[in-house]
């Protein structure tokens, strides 16, 4: 996802507002409650916990993949799928 | 090989992220195949290796233009010459990447921080999706 940046470094207030509403639309809780504009503090707090939960998900999935791969034989069809994807 | 697939792709970075992660998984699996049978410790170690591969894939897909991806890429480069027991501390500390970004927050203005955060979340959610799809296909 690329967002256009103003040259010169500083981001305008309009762009900040746009970023804030983009962020708000991503956050699961804000989306559910369909809030009007949340306070910046609340938004940042929710963003932090959302990122934490996403990182936890990555770790849980890593454990799951490790377990799945340990039961995978080297010549199973799944291994072949992965090999063909990488060719 | 990948070029045709990437050409019409509206979201090339996600494609790159998936391919990079799959490559890392294949390498990890090769390492594991050499040491059988798998112990419980080996599985835990594999899980941590896969987590590292996940963040590496995210950083590669995001490229060096982001502060958060630079923090990961530089950390990975440092680790390749660092002692093995340092790896766990460096990469797996939670929020390390954002903290690196945040420690420069005084210099980084609010808008840039929001921008970085949005991009980080974008790649994190992409990574979760990639890993879920792989796990599901391995279950079949």
Backbone of each chain as ProteinMPNN parsed JSONL, in Angstrom:
{"seq_chain_A": "XXXXXXXXXXXXXXXXXXXXXXXXXXXXXXXXXXXXXXXXXXXXXXXXXXXXXXXXXXXXXXXXXXXXXXXXXXXXXXXXXXXXXXX", "coords_chain_A": {"N_chain_A": [[0.857, -1.184, 0.0], [0.753, 2.03, -1.024], [1.111, 5.348, -0.068], [0.657, 8.573, -1.272], [3.176, 10.973, -0.886], [3.756, 14.254, 0.24], [6.138, 16.31, -1.279], [9.053, 17.477, 0.362], [8.594, 16.679, 2.862], [6.906, 17.416, 5.156], [3.667, 16.46, 6.187], [0.407, 17.366, 5.23], [-2.381, 18.788, 7.073], [-4.799, 17.875, 6.11], [-4.033, 15.483, 4.906], [-3.229, 14.137, 7.163], [-5.662, 13.878, 8.498], [-6.894, 12.205, 6.68], [-5.286, 9.94, 6.897], [-5.842, 9.273, 9.537], [-8.561, 8.58, 9.402], [-8.375, 6.42, 7.685], [-6.941, 4.665, 9.27], [-8.733, 4.331, 11.342], [-10.772, 2.983, 10.001], [-9.584, 0.567, 9.643], [-9.307, -0.584, 12.129], [-10.705, -3.094, 14.126], [-12.596, -2.743, 16.239], [-13.469, -0.108, 16.097], [-14.647, -0.207, 13.65], [-16.764, -1.913, 14.092], [-18.395, -0.593, 15.992], [-19.037, 1.531, 14.507], [-18.218, 4.208, 14.868], [-18.379, 7.751, 15.116], [-15.972, 10.245, 14.571], [-13.237, 9.229, 16.38], [-11.341, 9.974, 19.362], [-7.92, 11.01, 19.143], [-6.177, 9.881, 20.984], [-7.576, 7.606, 21.913], [-7.745, 6.22, 19.564], [-5.061, 5.648, 18.984], [-4.46, 4.027, 21.134], [-6.118, 1.837, 20.629], [-5.036, 1.071, 18.236], [-2.499, 0.169, 19.026], [-3.195, -2.088, 20.584], [-4.39, -3.598, 18.622], [-2.291, -4.111, 16.861], [-0.689, -5.585, 18.589], [-2.318, -7.859, 18.894], [-2.33, -8.853, 16.312], [0.363, -9.535, 15.988], [0.514, -11.55, 17.863], [-1.105, -13.373, 16.615], [0.468, -14.02, 14.409], [2.535, -15.341, 15.708], [1.155, -17.518, 16.853], [0.233, -18.789, 14.522], [2.694, -19.441, 13.454], [3.561, -21.4, 15.247], [1.638, -23.295, 14.706], [2.136, -23.883, 12.021], [4.701, -24.928, 12.296], [4.186, -27.27, 13.707], [2.543, -28.588, 11.845], [4.303, -28.888, 9.724], [6.175, -30.561, 10.777], [4.976, -32.979, 10.738], [4.869, -33.488, 8.151], [5.818, -35.406, 5.433], [8.742, -35.639, 3.386], [8.156, -36.162, 0.748], [5.503, -35.702, 0.387], [2.269, -34.791, -1.049], [1.744, -32.13, -0.388], [4.233, -30.992, -0.019], [5.091, -31.1, -2.589], [3.403, -29.276, -3.814], [4.298, -26.878, -2.693], [6.877, -26.891, -3.693], [6.373, -26.672, -6.435], [5.252, -24.174, -6.592], [7.43, -22.629, -6.167], [9.058, -22.92, -8.289]], "CA_chain_A": [[0.0, 0.0, 0.0], [1.594, 3.223, -1.048], [0.361, 6.6, 0.013], [1.512, 9.609, -1.875], [3.749, 11.865, 0.105], [4.096, 15.58, -0.279], [7.581, 16.534, -1.293], [9.417, 18.441, 1.385], [8.604, 16.014, 4.158], [5.756, 17.623, 6.044], [2.372, 15.993, 5.709], [-0.569, 18.401, 5.533], [-3.401, 18.389, 8.03], [-5.779, 17.074, 5.386], [-3.517, 14.126, 4.746], [-3.255, 13.503, 8.477], [-7.044, 13.458, 8.729], [-7.17, 11.048, 5.837], [-4.604, 8.798, 7.502], [-6.553, 8.903, 10.753], [-9.79, 7.837, 9.094], [-7.978, 5.115, 7.135], [-6.581, 3.837, 10.405], [-9.95, 3.997, 12.066], [-11.542, 1.996, 9.255], [-8.917, -0.721, 9.75], [-9.415, -1.145, 13.462], [-11.927, -3.903, 14.193], [-13.621, -2.255, 17.151], [-14.041, 1.131, 15.56], [-15.514, -0.554, 12.531], [-17.977, -2.531, 14.596], [-19.282, 0.37, 16.622], [-19.314, 2.568, 13.522], [-18.157, 5.472, 15.596], [-17.984, 8.964, 14.421], [-14.551, 10.451, 14.745], [-12.762, 8.928, 17.729], [-10.235, 10.831, 19.782], [-6.644, 10.487, 18.676], [-5.621, 9.034, 22.03], [-8.268, 6.321, 21.908], [-7.384, 5.565, 18.324], [-3.71, 5.112, 19.101], [-4.513, 2.917, 22.084], [-6.702, 0.699, 19.938], [-4.065, 0.637, 17.224], [-1.46, -0.62, 19.689], [-3.672, -3.427, 20.954], [-4.64, -4.334, 17.392], [-1.003, -4.598, 16.372], [-0.27, -6.672, 19.483], [-3.072, -9.082, 18.616], [-1.87, -9.36, 15.02], [1.649, -10.188, 16.2], [0.234, -12.818, 18.553], [-1.632, -14.287, 15.603], [1.613, -14.491, 13.627], [3.255, -16.335, 16.509], [0.327, -18.726, 16.944], [0.265, -19.458, 13.227], [4.024, -20.023, 13.293], [3.58, -22.66, 15.989], [0.778, -24.241, 13.999], [2.854, -24.312, 10.823], [5.822, -25.774, 12.707], [3.636, -28.579, 14.03], [2.081, -29.217, 10.612], [5.43, -29.249, 8.883], [6.925, -31.662, 11.365], [4.318, -34.227, 10.381], [4.871, -33.575, 6.695], [6.943, -36.148, 4.861], [9.389, -34.821, 2.368], [7.622, -36.361, -0.6], [4.039, -35.642, 0.399], [1.735, -33.883, -2.079], [1.839, -30.732, 0.01], [5.591, -30.53, -0.305], [5.179, -30.909, -4.032], [2.72, -28.012, -4.114], [5.195, -25.776, -2.35], [7.996, -26.895, -4.633], [5.944, -26.195, -7.746], [5.033, -22.739, -6.486], [8.686, -21.906, -6.119], [9.87, -23.172, -9.497]], "C_chain_A": [[0.886, 1.224, 0.0], [0.701, 4.438, -0.919], [1.246, 7.686, -0.521], [1.956, 10.57, -0.78], [4.004, 13.209, -0.522], [5.606, 15.712, -0.252], [7.901, 17.602, -0.25], [9.217, 17.879, 2.772], [7.326, 16.207, 4.947], [4.47, 17.126, 5.395], [1.331, 17.012, 6.138], [-1.619, 17.87, 6.495], [-4.468, 17.537, 7.369], [-5.32, 15.634, 5.249], [-3.503, 13.401, 6.079], [-4.671, 13.036, 8.786], [-7.408, 12.234, 7.923], [-6.524, 9.791, 6.422], [-5.353, 8.319, 8.734], [-7.82, 8.121, 10.414], [-9.488, 6.493, 8.445], [-7.676, 4.158, 8.268], [-7.823, 3.391, 11.153], [-10.753, 2.928, 11.344], [-10.91, 0.615, 9.331], [-9.18, -1.395, 11.077], [-10.739, -1.856, 13.637], [-13.004, -3.301, 15.084], [-14.291, -0.993, 16.642], [-15.011, 0.835, 14.436], [-16.845, -1.071, 13.035], [-18.935, -1.488, 15.15], [-19.694, 1.476, 15.657], [-19.321, 3.938, 14.178], [-17.993, 6.629, 14.644], [-16.508, 9.117, 14.725], [-14.131, 10.187, 16.192], [-11.627, 9.884, 18.084], [-8.931, 10.172, 19.365], [-6.05, 9.533, 19.7], [-6.228, 7.655, 22.018], [-7.874, 5.513, 20.68], [-6.015, 4.911, 18.427], [-3.68, 3.922, 20.046], [-5.04, 1.666, 21.394], [-5.754, 0.152, 18.886], [-2.999, -0.239, 17.854], [-1.971, -2.006, 20.028], [-3.98, -4.254, 19.719], [-3.351, -4.921, 16.841], [-0.504, -5.746, 17.25], [-0.997, -7.961, 19.137], [-2.658, -9.677, 17.269], [-0.543, -10.091, 15.181], [1.464, -11.515, 16.921], [-0.269, -13.843, 17.555], [-0.499, -14.861, 14.762], [2.363, -15.564, 14.404], [2.464, -17.627, 16.628], [0.357, -19.509, 15.642], [1.625, -20.092, 12.977], [4.108, -21.354, 14.01], [2.794, -23.727, 15.25], [1.492, -24.784, 12.763], [4.014, -25.235, 11.188], [5.32, -27.184, 13.002], [3.207, -29.313, 12.762], [3.25, -29.696, 9.778], [6.206, -30.421, 9.465], [6.276, -33.0, 11.056], [4.336, -34.468, 8.883], [6.059, -34.4, 6.243], [7.488, -35.39, 3.675], [8.781, -35.015, 0.988], [6.113, -36.342, -0.621], [3.554, -34.686, -0.693], [1.853, -32.417, -1.685], [3.217, -30.178, -0.296], [5.753, -30.253, -1.786], [4.516, -29.613, -4.458], [3.655, -26.838, -3.859], [6.351, -25.72, -3.334], [7.565, -26.325, -5.976], [5.693, -24.698, -7.724], [6.333, -21.966, -6.583], [9.507, -22.069, -7.388], [9.879, -21.962, -10.427]], "O_chain_A": [[1.678, 1.429, 0.92], [-0.334, 4.542, -1.578], [2.447, 7.716, -0.254], [1.193, 10.918, 0.121], [4.419, 13.3, -1.678], [6.265, 15.274, 0.691], [7.109, 18.514, -0.015], [9.61, 18.502, 3.758], [6.718, 15.223, 5.369], [4.227, 17.346, 4.208], [1.355, 17.481, 7.276], [-1.734, 16.662, 6.708], [-4.985, 16.596, 7.971], [-6.09, 14.694, 5.442], [-3.736, 12.194, 6.134], [-4.864, 11.925, 9.281], [-8.121, 11.345, 8.389], [-7.13, 8.72, 6.441], [-5.49, 7.117, 8.96], [-8.122, 7.117, 11.059], [-10.24, 5.534, 8.62], [-8.088, 2.998, 8.248], [-7.951, 2.232, 11.547], [-11.351, 2.061, 11.982], [-11.584, -0.393, 9.117], [-9.268, -2.62, 11.156], [-11.79, -1.293, 13.332], [-14.186, -3.335, 14.742], [-15.507, -0.826, 16.74], [-16.034, 1.499, 14.27], [-17.906, -0.737, 12.508], [-20.124, -1.485, 14.831], [-20.591, 2.265, 15.953], [-20.273, 4.71, 14.066], [-17.524, 6.48, 13.515], [-15.867, 8.141, 15.114], [-14.614, 10.844, 17.115], [-11.034, 10.518, 17.211], [-8.84, 8.95, 19.249], [-5.486, 8.5, 19.34], [-5.521, 6.651, 22.1], [-7.695, 4.297, 20.742], [-5.828, 3.768, 18.011], [-2.978, 2.939, 19.808], [-4.488, 0.577, 21.549], [-5.671, -1.057, 18.667], [-2.628, -1.271, 17.294], [-1.28, -2.997, 19.796], [-3.85, -5.478, 19.748], [-3.312, -6.074, 16.41], [0.026, -6.741, 16.755], [-0.388, -9.03, 19.089], [-2.642, -10.899, 17.117], [-0.34, -11.147, 14.582], [2.161, -12.488, 16.635], [0.08, -15.021, 17.624], [-0.502, -16.048, 14.438], [2.78, -16.574, 13.836], [3.03, -18.715, 16.517], [0.488, -20.733, 15.644], [1.714, -21.155, 12.362], [4.648, -22.323, 13.478], [3.199, -24.886, 15.168], [1.46, -25.984, 12.49], [4.285, -26.206, 10.482], [5.94, -28.17, 12.602], [3.468, -30.506, 12.611], [3.203, -30.777, 9.192], [6.826, -31.187, 8.727], [6.934, -34.039, 11.103], [3.884, -35.506, 8.4], [7.192, -34.118, 6.632], [6.787, -34.601, 3.041], [8.879, -34.127, 0.141], [5.495, -36.894, -1.531], [4.326, -33.872, -1.201], [2.041, -31.555, -2.544], [3.36, -29.049, -0.767], [6.442, -29.319, -2.195], [5.002, -28.926, -5.357], [3.79, -25.934, -4.683], [6.761, -24.64, -3.761], [8.316, -25.57, -6.595], [5.9, -24.021, -8.731], [6.358, -20.814, -7.015], [10.542, -21.422, -7.544], [10.51, -22.0, -11.484]]}, "seq_chain_B": "XXXXXXXXXXXXXXXXXXXXXXXXXXXXXXXXXXXXXXXXXXXXXXXXXXXXXXXXXXXXXXXXXXXXXXXXXXXXXXXXXXXXXXXXXXXXXXXXXXXXXXXXXXXXXXXXXXXXXXXXXXXXXXXXXXXXXXXXXXXX", "coords_chain_B": {"N_chain_B": [[10.083, -16.464, -14.39], [8.49, -15.674, -12.111], [7.62, -13.41, -13.18], [5.531, -13.278, -15.078], [3.405, -13.879, -13.491], [3.415, -11.732, -11.804], [2.907, -9.607, -13.431], [0.175, -8.849, -14.188], [-0.751, -8.389, -11.734], [-2.572, -6.76, -9.266], [-1.635, -6.314, -6.752], [1.326, -6.463, -6.156], [3.171, -6.489, -4.04], [2.153, -8.11, -2.082], [2.229, -10.549, -3.277], [4.971, -10.907, -3.554], [5.628, -11.03, -0.865], [4.355, -13.405, -0.076], [5.716, -15.293, -1.661], [8.359, -14.998, -0.797], [8.093, -15.804, 1.85], [7.234, -18.458, 1.542], [9.512, -19.556, 0.367], [11.311, -19.335, 2.504], [10.049, -21.049, 4.296], [10.341, -23.472, 2.946], [13.082, -23.778, 3.12], [13.407, -23.991, 5.891], [12.014, -26.319, 6.32], [13.61, -28.126, 5.007], [15.877, -28.132, 6.649], [14.74, -29.252, 8.884], [14.08, -31.782, 8.016], [16.423, -33.089, 8.002], [17.039, -33.643, 10.627], [15.601, -36.022, 12.201], [13.855, -38.078, 14.626], [11.309, -35.502, 15.167], [11.711, -33.485, 17.987], [10.031, -32.091, 20.875], [11.177, -29.735, 21.569], [12.42, -29.104, 19.234], [10.265, -28.492, 17.619], [9.304, -26.182, 18.844], [11.456, -24.512, 18.42], [11.376, -24.449, 15.658], [8.984, -23.062, 15.301], [9.73, -20.521, 16.174], [11.633, -19.928, 14.27], [10.012, -19.776, 12.051], [8.434, -17.582, 12.69], [10.378, -15.582, 12.567], [10.923, -15.75, 9.835], [8.498, -14.873, 8.87], [8.423, -12.122, 9.582], [10.635, -11.277, 8.175], [9.768, -11.694, 5.548], [7.7, -9.837, 5.417], [9.154, -7.457, 5.71], [10.807, -7.481, 3.465], [8.91, -7.348, 1.438], [7.799, -4.861, 1.94], [9.92, -3.221, 1.505], [12.902, -1.074, 1.56], [12.108, 1.505, 2.08], [10.564, 2.077, 4.218], [10.513, 2.936, 7.661], [10.004, 0.988, 9.591], [10.409, -1.435, 8.225], [13.032, -1.192, 7.54], [14.209, -1.304, 10.053], [13.767, -3.989, 10.692], [15.12, -5.305, 8.593], [17.752, -4.43, 8.936], [18.207, -5.423, 11.476], [18.116, -8.137, 10.945], [20.314, -8.426, 9.345], [22.324, -7.79, 11.117], [22.086, -9.924, 12.807], [22.994, -12.053, 11.37], [25.637, -12.078, 11.725], [25.818, -12.068, 14.388], [25.969, -13.711, 17.63], [24.302, -16.874, 18.043], [22.568, -17.02, 20.344], [21.747, -14.487, 20.706], [19.875, -13.959, 18.836], [17.256, -14.654, 19.561], [16.604, -12.716, 21.48], [16.718, -10.361, 19.983], [14.979, -10.393, 17.626], [12.557, -11.368, 18.504], [11.511, -9.827, 20.498], [8.629, -8.241, 21.568], [6.919, -5.779, 19.633], [9.228, -4.642, 18.818], [10.011, -3.598, 16.388], [8.276, -1.455, 15.977], [8.916, -0.026, 18.194], [11.482, 0.744, 17.671], [10.887, 2.482, 15.641], [9.291, 4.217, 17.103], [11.087, 5.247, 18.947], [12.306, 7.077, 17.528], [10.426, 8.913, 17.396], [10.245, 11.522, 18.213], [11.644, 12.853, 16.29], [10.27, 11.997, 14.105], [7.443, 13.095, 12.569], [3.95, 13.307, 13.432], [2.235, 12.635, 11.309], [3.871, 11.07, 9.612], [4.341, 8.953, 11.312], [1.768, 7.847, 11.543], [1.435, 7.077, 8.896], [3.472, 5.146, 8.605], [2.517, 3.31, 10.474], [0.069, 2.487, 9.383], [0.99, 1.209, 7.076], [2.512, -0.81, 8.212], [0.534, -2.308, 9.556], [-0.886, -3.107, 7.325], [0.904, -4.901, 6.071], [1.221, -6.752, 8.115], [-1.389, -7.861, 8.425], [-1.601, -8.967, 5.901], [0.387, -10.915, 6.095], [-0.658, -12.59, 8.089], [-2.889, -13.57, 6.687], [-1.593, -14.961, 4.596], [-0.232, -16.954, 6.034], [-2.343, -18.304, 7.211], [-3.625, -19.375, 4.974], [-1.676, -21.124, 4.032], [-1.461, -22.88, 6.206], [-4.041, -23.951, 6.21], [-4.049, -25.261, 3.729], [-2.15, -27.165, 4.201], [-3.454, -28.733, 5.957], [-5.28, -30.121, 4.559]], "CA_chain_B": [[9.234, -17.401, -13.627], [7.45, -14.967, -11.363], [7.289, -12.146, -13.836], [4.202, -13.333, -15.695], [2.424, -13.846, -12.409], [3.392, -10.414, -11.188], [2.608, -8.545, -14.389], [-1.167, -8.303, -14.104], [-1.178, -8.451, -10.338], [-2.803, -5.436, -8.698], [-0.994, -6.168, -5.453], [2.571, -7.215, -6.307], [3.964, -6.653, -2.823], [1.642, -9.253, -1.341], [2.737, -11.714, -3.988], [6.376, -11.037, -3.159], [5.648, -11.431, 0.53], [4.001, -14.825, -0.009], [6.777, -16.099, -2.255], [9.524, -14.965, 0.09], [7.782, -16.612, 3.026], [7.235, -19.859, 1.131], [10.905, -19.948, 0.205], [11.888, -19.526, 3.828], [9.452, -22.262, 4.852], [10.958, -24.622, 2.296], [14.434, -23.932, 3.687], [13.256, -24.472, 7.264], [11.588, -27.699, 6.25], [14.778, -28.908, 4.609], [16.689, -28.282, 7.845], [14.06, -30.147, 9.804], [14.064, -33.136, 7.48], [17.7, -33.735, 8.303], [17.06, -34.12, 12.012], [14.372, -36.695, 12.617], [12.473, -37.615, 14.73], [11.188, -34.156, 15.722], [11.442, -33.38, 19.418], [9.143, -30.966, 21.18], [12.011, -28.54, 21.538], [12.673, -28.772, 17.824], [9.079, -27.833, 17.068], [9.261, -24.82, 19.376], [12.492, -23.783, 17.694], [10.869, -24.234, 14.304], [7.992, -22.005, 15.38], [10.414, -19.225, 16.253], [12.252, -19.679, 12.959], [8.951, -19.383, 11.128], [8.084, -16.195, 13.033], [11.418, -14.727, 11.978], [10.709, -15.751, 8.392], [7.31, -14.062, 8.603], [8.782, -10.7, 9.622], [11.55, -11.016, 7.061], [8.962, -11.591, 4.337], [7.009, -8.553, 5.482], [10.105, -6.364, 5.501], [11.252, -7.517, 2.073], [7.801, -6.885, 0.606], [7.596, -3.427, 2.151], [11.047, -2.516, 0.926], [13.716, -0.305, 2.504], [11.677, 2.891, 2.227], [9.813, 2.242, 5.453], [11.365, 2.872, 8.848], [9.812, -0.28, 10.296], [11.024, -2.533, 7.488], [14.486, -1.016, 7.649], [14.609, -1.806, 11.371], [13.797, -5.453, 10.623], [16.152, -5.767, 7.667], [19.056, -4.195, 9.558], [18.315, -6.37, 12.579], [18.41, -9.453, 10.398], [21.692, -8.439, 8.855], [23.176, -7.834, 12.298], [22.014, -11.238, 13.416], [23.712, -13.069, 10.619], [27.0, -12.165, 12.251], [25.74, -12.102, 15.846], [25.937, -15.063, 18.179], [22.955, -17.439, 17.941], [21.654, -16.792, 21.458], [21.251, -13.119, 20.654], [18.806, -13.872, 17.852], [15.962, -14.692, 20.223], [16.321, -11.432, 22.098], [16.563, -9.257, 19.038], [13.866, -10.378, 16.687], [11.287, -11.777, 19.054], [10.963, -8.881, 21.482], [7.411, -7.691, 20.959], [6.871, -4.37, 19.253], [10.578, -4.097, 18.682], [10.117, -2.795, 15.171], [7.607, -0.182, 16.177], [9.625, 0.729, 19.209], [12.573, 1.4, 16.969], [10.291, 3.625, 14.967], [8.803, 5.148, 18.113], [12.179, 5.93, 19.632], [12.666, 8.236, 16.718], [9.153, 9.595, 17.2], [10.395, 12.957, 18.355], [12.035, 13.392, 15.006], [9.277, 11.641, 13.11], [6.224, 13.802, 12.903], [2.795, 12.463, 13.659], [1.722, 12.122, 10.042], [4.714, 9.98, 9.15], [4.128, 7.821, 12.199], [0.51, 7.238, 11.114], [1.684, 6.451, 7.611], [4.239, 3.928, 8.883], [1.667, 2.374, 11.192], [-0.875, 1.93, 8.417], [1.718, 0.293, 6.208], [2.894, -1.962, 9.033], [-0.67, -3.108, 9.741], [-1.209, -3.689, 6.029], [1.747, -6.073, 5.834], [0.937, -7.727, 9.164], [-2.609, -8.581, 8.083], [-1.283, -9.788, 4.735], [1.155, -12.065, 6.558], [-1.592, -13.488, 8.76], [-3.655, -14.24, 5.64], [-0.725, -15.914, 3.905], [0.054, -18.1, 6.903], [-3.579, -19.066, 7.381], [-3.892, -20.15, 3.76], [-0.724, -22.231, 3.973], [-1.837, -23.847, 7.236], [-5.242, -24.633, 5.75], [-3.758, -26.176, 2.624], [-1.388, -28.28, 4.747], [-4.352, -29.57, 6.723], [-6.152, -30.927, 3.694]], "C_chain_B": [[8.14, -16.666, -12.874], [6.906, -13.79, -12.144], [5.893, -12.156, -14.445], [3.145, -13.218, -14.615], [2.306, -12.44, -11.849], [2.826, -9.356, -12.121], [1.211, -7.974, -14.199], [-1.654, -8.169, -12.677], [-1.376, -7.047, -9.773], [-2.083, -5.24, -7.37], [0.318, -6.945, -5.43], [3.31, -7.431, -4.995], [3.467, -7.85, -2.025], [2.146, -10.544, -1.966], [4.179, -11.981, -3.577], [6.483, -11.539, -1.726], [5.363, -12.926, 0.653], [5.136, -15.693, -0.536], [8.004, -16.15, -1.35], [9.297, -15.867, 1.294], [7.801, -18.093, 2.69], [8.654, -20.384, 0.948], [11.571, -20.225, 1.539], [11.351, -20.801, 4.469], [10.104, -23.511, 4.26], [12.351, -24.866, 2.87], [14.354, -24.507, 5.1], [12.878, -25.95, 7.257], [12.739, -28.616, 5.873], [15.664, -29.174, 5.82], [16.086, -29.324, 8.769], [14.155, -31.588, 9.33], [15.351, -33.876, 7.829], [17.72, -34.322, 9.703], [15.725, -34.761, 12.36], [14.713, -37.716, 13.676], [12.388, -36.234, 15.398], [10.888, -34.176, 17.217], [10.528, -32.181, 19.653], [9.93, -29.66, 21.117], [12.25, -28.109, 20.094], [11.479, -28.052, 17.224], [8.986, -26.387, 17.558], [10.279, -23.943, 18.65], [12.021, -23.468, 16.275], [9.843, -23.119, 14.267], [8.649, -20.638, 15.41], [11.084, -18.892, 14.929], [11.195, -19.179, 11.978], [8.498, -17.955, 11.422], [9.103, -15.232, 12.434], [11.229, -14.63, 10.481], [9.52, -14.874, 8.023], [7.677, -12.578, 8.564], [9.751, -10.338, 8.512], [10.768, -10.833, 5.767], [8.227, -10.255, 4.288], [7.953, -7.417, 5.123], [10.577, -6.313, 4.052], [10.16, -6.96, 1.164], [7.592, -5.379, 0.744], [8.734, -2.62, 1.553], [11.75, -1.64, 1.946], [13.225, 1.121, 2.736], [10.893, 3.136, 3.505], [10.743, 2.12, 6.641], [11.235, 1.516, 9.523], [10.482, -1.427, 9.549], [12.545, -2.431, 7.52], [14.964, -1.58, 8.981], [14.722, -3.325, 11.347], [14.969, -5.919, 9.765], [17.546, -5.572, 8.269], [19.271, -5.168, 10.713], [18.674, -7.754, 12.086], [19.859, -9.531, 9.936], [22.657, -8.529, 10.03], [23.232, -9.236, 12.854], [22.803, -12.287, 12.661], [25.17, -13.143, 11.052], [26.997, -12.199, 13.777], [25.706, -13.549, 16.327], [24.502, -15.578, 18.173], [22.045, -17.072, 19.107], [21.148, -15.36, 21.507], [20.02, -13.005, 19.764], [17.459, -13.804, 18.551], [15.624, -13.327, 20.815], [15.985, -10.373, 21.066], [15.248, -9.295, 18.29], [12.544, -10.597, 17.404], [10.751, -10.844, 20.129], [9.738, -8.226, 20.853], [7.551, -6.211, 20.677], [8.249, -3.77, 19.026], [10.651, -3.157, 17.494], [9.468, -1.44, 15.384], [8.317, 0.657, 17.218], [10.816, 1.439, 18.584], [12.056, 2.621, 16.24], [9.913, 4.672, 15.998], [9.923, 5.896, 18.81], [12.675, 7.098, 18.802], [11.442, 9.137, 16.544], [9.292, 11.105, 17.345], [10.78, 13.567, 17.031], [10.984, 13.118, 13.955], [7.957, 12.313, 13.464], [5.037, 12.846, 12.866], [2.281, 11.843, 12.366], [2.542, 10.964, 9.522], [4.515, 8.746, 10.002], [2.844, 7.084, 11.828], [0.703, 6.447, 9.825], [2.405, 5.122, 7.784], [3.35, 2.878, 9.525], [0.682, 1.696, 10.247], [-0.195, 0.878, 7.54], [2.103, -0.981, 6.95], [1.694, -2.887, 9.222], [-1.048, -3.815, 8.44], [-0.404, -4.964, 5.8], [1.54, -7.153, 6.882], [-0.305, -8.54, 8.816], [-2.393, -9.454, 6.855], [-0.559, -11.059, 5.172], [0.254, -13.072, 7.254], [-2.397, -14.272, 7.721], [-2.853, -15.301, 4.92], [-0.53, -17.159, 4.75], [-1.19, -18.946, 7.106], [-3.852, -19.938, 6.167], [-2.956, -21.353, 3.681], [-1.11, -23.305, 4.987], [-3.067, -24.647, 6.788], [-4.928, -25.642, 4.657], [-2.932, -27.364, 3.12], [-2.278, -29.252, 5.522], [-5.136, -30.521, 5.829], [-5.582, -32.293, 3.427]], "O_chain_B": [[6.967, -17.018, -13.0], [5.857, -13.24, -11.81], [5.157, -11.174, -14.345], [2.125, -12.551, -14.79], [1.22, -12.008, -11.464], [2.323, -8.328, -11.668], [1.053, -6.761, -14.063], [-2.824, -7.872, -12.434], [-0.453, -6.233, -9.798], [-1.938, -4.107, -6.911], [0.417, -7.973, -4.76], [4.002, -8.437, -4.835], [4.253, -8.531, -1.367], [2.451, -11.51, -1.266], [4.562, -13.116, -3.291], [7.332, -12.374, -1.414], [6.045, -13.633, 1.395], [5.479, -16.709, 0.068], [8.609, -17.206, -1.161], [10.193, -16.602, 1.709], [8.324, -18.899, 3.46], [8.961, -21.515, 1.325], [12.296, -21.207, 1.699], [12.097, -21.546, 5.105], [10.382, -24.478, 4.969], [12.754, -26.01, 3.08], [15.127, -25.392, 5.466], [13.357, -26.731, 8.079], [12.834, -29.743, 6.358], [16.146, -30.291, 6.01], [16.783, -30.154, 9.352], [14.292, -32.507, 10.137], [15.377, -35.102, 7.939], [18.334, -35.361, 9.945], [14.804, -34.061, 12.782], [15.836, -38.219, 13.637], [13.305, -35.845, 16.12], [9.929, -34.809, 17.658], [10.285, -31.373, 18.756], [9.425, -28.628, 20.675], [12.278, -26.92, 19.777], [11.634, -27.127, 16.427], [8.637, -25.484, 16.797], [10.003, -22.792, 18.312], [12.238, -22.371, 15.761], [9.818, -22.321, 13.33], [8.187, -19.704, 14.753], [11.11, -17.735, 14.507], [11.449, -18.277, 11.179], [8.209, -17.197, 10.496], [8.742, -14.2, 11.867], [11.359, -13.548, 9.908], [9.53, -14.208, 6.988], [7.297, -11.862, 7.637], [9.703, -9.234, 7.97], [11.061, -9.933, 4.98], [8.147, -9.621, 3.235], [7.611, -6.53, 4.341], [10.728, -5.234, 3.479], [10.439, -6.199, 0.238], [7.247, -4.703, -0.225], [8.544, -1.475, 1.142], [11.266, -1.473, 3.065], [13.839, 1.871, 3.495], [10.59, 4.281, 3.838], [11.659, 1.298, 6.637], [12.228, 0.95, 9.978], [11.067, -2.307, 10.179], [13.251, -3.439, 7.527], [15.994, -2.252, 9.043], [15.658, -3.89, 11.913], [15.718, -6.815, 10.156], [18.414, -6.434, 8.133], [20.375, -5.676, 10.909], [19.445, -8.467, 12.728], [20.535, -10.545, 10.106], [23.665, -9.232, 9.971], [24.277, -9.694, 13.316], [23.231, -13.288, 13.234], [25.857, -14.13, 10.79], [28.051, -12.342, 14.396], [25.453, -14.477, 15.558], [23.57, -14.781, 18.287], [20.856, -16.83, 18.893], [20.226, -15.05, 22.261], [19.221, -12.08, 19.909], [16.609, -12.993, 18.184], [14.503, -12.84, 20.673], [15.066, -9.577, 21.262], [14.485, -8.33, 18.319], [11.515, -10.077, 16.973], [9.643, -11.05, 20.624], [9.805, -7.716, 19.735], [8.227, -5.486, 21.407], [8.42, -2.551, 19.038], [11.252, -2.084, 17.558], [10.029, -0.405, 15.022], [8.326, 1.885, 17.146], [11.121, 2.583, 18.919], [12.703, 3.669, 16.221], [10.171, 5.861, 15.812], [9.746, 7.042, 19.222], [13.367, 7.987, 19.297], [11.412, 10.004, 15.671], [8.575, 11.874, 16.705], [10.318, 14.651, 16.674], [10.814, 13.901, 13.02], [7.425, 12.107, 14.555], [5.118, 11.735, 12.341], [1.933, 10.663, 12.333], [1.986, 9.977, 9.041], [4.517, 7.625, 9.494], [2.817, 5.854, 11.796], [0.216, 5.327, 9.675], [2.021, 4.108, 7.201], [3.413, 1.7, 9.172], [0.486, 0.482, 10.305], [-0.741, -0.199, 7.299], [2.035, -2.082, 6.403], [1.813, -4.103, 9.07], [-1.475, -4.97, 8.449], [-0.953, -5.985, 5.387], [1.667, -8.34, 6.583], [-0.286, -9.768, 8.9], [-2.936, -10.556, 6.771], [-0.855, -12.148, 4.681], [0.383, -14.276, 7.035], [-2.571, -15.484, 7.848], [-3.346, -16.398, 4.659], [-0.646, -18.282, 4.258], [-1.104, -20.172, 7.168], [-4.257, -21.092, 6.299], [-3.37, -22.453, 3.317], [-1.091, -24.495, 4.674], [-3.125, -25.864, 6.964], [-5.47, -26.748, 4.652], [-2.996, -28.448, 2.539], [-1.931, -30.415, 5.724], [-5.596, -31.576, 6.266], [-6.196, -33.091, 2.718]]}, "name": "protein", "num_of_chains": 2, "seq": "XXXXXXXXXXXXXXXXXXXXXXXXXXXXXXXXXXXXXXXXXXXXXXXXXXXXXXXXXXXXXXXXXXXXXXXXXXXXXXXXXXXXXXXXXXXXXXXXXXXXXXXXXXXXXXXXXXXXXXXXXXXXXXXXXXXXXXXXXXXXXXXXXXXXXXXXXXXXXXXXXXXXXXXXXXXXXXXXXXXXXXXXXXXXXXXXXXXXXXXXXXXXXXXXXXXXXXXXXXXXXXXXXXX"}
